[in-house]
Structure formats: C-alpha cells, structure tokens
Amino acid sequence: MDMLRYDYQTMLKRSKNSAYRAEITEMTEVLMHFLKENKLIKIDPFNEDGSLKSNLILHRSDLSDTGNALFLKTLPKWSEYIDRGGDAKNTKILSTGLNKIMSKHE
C-alpha cells in the first residue's frame, strides 16, 4: 500500500485563517526545497516558475527510503518546533535528523 505522507491542500483546509495558511505554505515550501536539495524526493514539487504545486500530494513511493525515514522520525519534531513559534526556515532539526538517519544506513 502506497501510504500518504503529505497532502498540501488538506493541510490548508484545516483553517481559513490567512496567517495559518501562509505558515503552512512557507513550511511546505521549505520542506520541499530541503527534500529536493537532499535528493530525498522522486517527484518535482514545484512548477516551472518555481512556485509550489497547489495539488501537491506525497506518497511513500514519491520519497526515497531515507526521505520516508525523515518523514516518520524527524518531520514531527520540526512541525512541533514550528507550532511552538519556531521559524520554518530553520532546517537544523531536519538536517540533524537526516544526518542521524544517514549515519545508521552506512
């Protein structure tokens, strides 16, 4: 079964609050850039103009094994950090988590 990992539209529909929606968009853009830069995603989450695809949905098959491990182990910590007022652009939690995952696969 190809598990759903991320659905951008579902995240946006959780609230009509414009500040919340802007935060979700920023978080999604940062996350997708991180995944793409680290070759953890098999699809391109961006349009040709560099904007985020509005219909973005990620399944397990869209991510590398390492990308899936990141979603399961590290993404919740990063999301909690953002929910507590942290800056979505700060990807230190994601980088640290990725390094831990990578060191276990060596």
HELIX and SHEET records of a PDB file:
HELIX    1   1 TYR A    8  LEU A   12  1                                   5    
HELIX    2   2 SER A   18  GLU A   37  1                                  20    
HELIX    3   3 ARG A   60  ASP A   62  5                                   3    
HELIX    4   4 ASP A   65  LYS A   73  1                                   9    
HELIX    5   5 LEU A   75  ASP A   83  1                                   9    
HELIX    6   6 LYS A   92  HIS A  105  1                                  14    
SHEET    1   A 2 LEU A   4  ASP A   7  0                                        
SHEET    2   A 2 ILE A  57  HIS A  59 -1                                        
END                                                                             
